Amino acid sequence: MPIRSVLIALLLIAPVAPVLAQDAPAGTTAPADVAPSLTGDVWLDTWLADVDLYAGRYRGAFVDELVRYQSAPRAFVDELLAAGARPADVYLACATARSLGRTCREIIAEWRRDPAAGWRGVLDRLDAGPGTETFVRVRRGLVSSFDRWARPIRLDAALRRAFPDRAD
């Protein structure tokens, strides 16, 4: 395995913050015991945990989603996953990149700059944290990804307003 891949894996999977268990909304499939690096948004953190489960079962479909809808280079996504990166982290990096008009590689580089700050720190440095239009686009995009995967997802109040025709 190339040294670069090992370094990327170590930086992405290093413990960066206390993992806070979160209960999934009633009637959903998101697990309470698998939490990604916290973003500062309980809804997003909960469903990113479910992304890890989905990608574990359907890696090809997960990679295809990032390539097709998040403009991520397939080789880069495959390299990150092969090196041990969590799918939720890769998804968040690539979705944030797309929302900012940047590359997934740039967002991963930003993560590597200060992994101890976690995703909340990365998003804050990029002016893409909770409350920003970028963050809203990432949240809405996750709903669309779940729809393409035919995977159930429960919307919070803000997303119900964004998707008024959607049955919850």
C-alpha positions in Angstrom: 0.0 0.0 0.0 1.5 3.4 -0.9 2.6 5.5 2.0 0.3 8.3 0.9 -2.7 6.0 1.3 -1.6 5.0 4.7 -1.2 8.6 5.8 -4.6 9.5 4.5 -6.1 6.6 6.3 -4.4 7.5 9.6 -5.5 11.1 9.3 -9.1 10.2 8.5 -9.6 7.5 11.0 -7.7 9.0 13.9 -9.8 9.6 17.0 -10.5 13.3 16.7 -13.3 14.0 19.1 -15.4 12.1 21.6 -18.0 10.0 19.9 -21.4 10.9 21.1 -24.1 8.2 20.7 -27.3 9.5 19.3 -30.6 7.9 19.1 -32.0 7.5 15.6 -35.4 9.0 15.0 -38.3 6.5 15.7 -39.0 4.2 12.8 -35.7 4.6 11.0 -32.8 2.4 10.2 -30.0 4.8 11.3 -28.0 3.2 14.1 -27.4 4.9 17.5 -24.0 3.3 18.0 -22.1 4.4 14.9 -21.4 8.1 14.9 -19.2 10.0 12.4 -17.0 12.9 13.3 -19.6 15.3 14.6 -20.6 18.2 12.3 -22.6 20.2 14.9 -25.9 18.9 13.4 -27.6 16.0 15.1 -29.7 15.1 12.1 -26.8 15.1 9.7 -24.6 13.1 12.1 -27.3 10.5 12.6 -27.8 9.9 8.9 -24.1 10.0 8.1 -23.8 7.1 10.5 -26.3 5.3 8.3 -24.2 6.1 5.2 -21.5 4.0 6.8 -23.9 1.0 7.1 -25.1 1.5 3.5 -21.6 1.8 2.1 -20.5 -1.3 4.0 -23.2 -3.4 2.2 -23.3 -1.6 -1.2 -19.9 -0.2 -1.7 -20.2 0.0 -5.5 -23.5 2.0 -5.3 -22.0 4.3 -2.7 -18.9 5.0 -4.8 -21.1 5.5 -7.9 -23.1 8.1 -6.0 -20.0 10.1 -5.1 -18.7 9.9 -8.6 -21.9 10.8 -10.4 -23.6 13.2 -8.0 -20.7 14.7 -6.0 -18.2 14.9 -8.9 -15.6 12.8 -7.0 -12.9 11.0 -8.9 -13.5 7.3 -8.6 -9.9 6.4 -8.1 -9.6 8.9 -5.2 -12.7 7.6 -3.5 -11.6 4.0 -3.9 -8.1 5.0 -2.6 -9.6 6.6 0.5 -11.9 3.7 1.3 -9.2 1.1 0.7 -7.0 3.0 3.1 -9.7 2.7 5.8 -11.5 6.1 5.5 -15.0 6.0 6.8 -17.6 6.3 4.1 -19.4 9.0 6.0 -16.3 11.1 6.1 -15.7 10.6 2.4 -19.3 11.5 1.6 -19.2 14.6 3.7 -15.9 15.8 2.2 -17.2 15.3 -1.3 -20.6 16.7 -0.7 -19.1 19.8 0.9 -16.7 20.1 -1.9 -19.5 20.0 -4.5 -21.5 22.6 -2.6 -18.5 24.9 -2.3 -17.5 24.5 -6.0 -14.2 22.9 -4.9 -12.8 19.4 -5.3 -13.1 16.5 -2.9 -9.3 16.3 -2.7 -9.2 20.0 -1.5 -11.6 19.2 1.3 -9.7 16.1 2.4 -6.5 18.3 2.4 -8.4 20.8 4.6 -9.3 17.9 7.0 -5.7 16.7 7.0 -4.5 20.2 8.0 -6.2 19.9 11.4 -7.9 16.5 12.0 -8.2 17.1 15.7 -10.7 19.9 15.1 -13.1 17.3 13.6 -15.6 18.0 10.8 -17.1 20.9 12.7 -13.7 22.6 12.7 -13.2 21.9 9.0 -16.7 23.2 8.1 -16.2 26.3 10.2 -12.8 27.0 8.6 -14.5 26.7 5.2 -17.5 28.9 6.2 -19.6 25.8 5.5 -20.9 24.9 9.0 -24.4 24.7 10.3 -26.6 27.7 9.3 -24.7 28.3 6.0 -26.2 27.8 2.5 -23.4 25.2 1.8 -24.5 23.2 4.9 -28.1 23.4 3.8 -27.2 22.0 0.3 -25.2 19.1 1.9 -28.2 18.2 4.1 -30.6 18.3 1.1 -28.2 16.4 -1.0 -28.1 13.6 1.6 -31.8 13.3 1.3 -31.5 13.0 -2.5 -28.8 10.3 -2.1 -31.0 8.3 0.2 -33.8 8.6 -2.3 -31.5 7.3 -5.1 -30.5 4.4 -2.8 -34.2 3.7 -2.1 -33.2 4.0 1.6 -35.6 5.3 4.2 -34.7 8.6 5.9 -36.7 10.7 8.3 -36.6 14.5 7.7 -36.3 17.1 10.4 -38.6 20.2 10.3 -36.3 22.2 8.1 -36.1 19.5 5.5 -39.8 18.9 5.6 -40.2 22.5 4.6 -37.6 22.0 1.8 -39.4 18.9 0.5 -43.1 19.7 1.1 -44.4 17.1 -1.3 -42.5 14.3 0.3 -44.3 11.9 2.6 -42.3 11.4 5.8 
